[in-house]
């Protein structure tokens, strides 16, 4: 799949409490196969966790630059959202007694 970078968002000059809401709005606006390039002043690992919780399996992450002063991350929206297991374990419930 060819990824199209829909926009680049540099959040280094944005107040920390405003960043995630702005990033989520940009991600929500992406079409399948589009990506957001994020520029940040620290490792956005907590953001990755939040994205995975809000949109399980729907975004892929590629680190383009890894600090220490500048972090660039490409966040790509999947063409087909990943299937969730709806609470079932890996064996279809067999291990849950």
Secondary structure by P-SEA (a helix, b strand, c coil): cccccccccccccccccccaaaaaaaaaaccccbbbbbbbcccaaaaaaaaaaaccccbbbbbccccccbbbbbbbbbccccccccccccccccccc
